[in-house]
């Protein structure tokens, strides 16, 4: 596709595409906190709990880069 290999497209999708999706999910969590008038503590809890799964993906990516896997 446009001179790119399947591996390059998959790599781009996993890094840039999923990163953009994660930023969009953070925006949705922020809107949820704003719409529900959660306050500072409630907003922190929403971001911590709902974004905790994204932290694992980011940590995995960083570990792969550092260790050269």
N, C-alpha and C positions, 0 to 999 in steps of 0.2 A: 504494500500500500504506500504509494508516493515514495518509493525507494527505501522504505524502512523494513527491517526484518520483524518477524513476529515477536522476537525477544525484546527488541527496542520498543515496540508499541506496548507490550505488556509491562515493561519496566517503567515507561512513562506513565502509564495508567495507574500503576501501583504507587508511584511517588507523587506526581503532580495531581492526578485525578482524584486519588483518595485523600490527599492533603486538602484539596479544595472542598471536597465533600465534608471533611472534618471541620473546616472553618465554617461552612454553612450550618452544620449541626450545632456549633457553638453559638452562632447567631440565633438559631431556633431556641436554644436553652435560655439565652438572654431575653428573648421576646417572651418566653413562657414565664420567666421570673418577673418581668415588667408587667405583663398582663394580669398576673395573679397578685401583684403588690406584695411580693414575698419579703421585702425588707432586706437588710444586709445579711443577716444570718441565713435566712431562707434562700437567698440568691447564692450564697457560698455553698450551702448544702446541695442545691440543685446542680451547680457546676461541678462540685466534687463527685457526687454520686453518678450523674449522668455522663460526665466526661471521663470517668475513671477507666473505662474500657479503651478509650483513645490513647491513654497514657501508655498502655501496654504495647500498642502498635508503634508509637513513637520511640519507646525504649528499645524495642526489637530492632528498629531501623538504625538507631544510634549504635547499638551493640554490634550490629553487622558491619557498620562502617569502621568502628574502632578496631575490631578484631580482624577485619579483612575477610569476612566469610562470604 
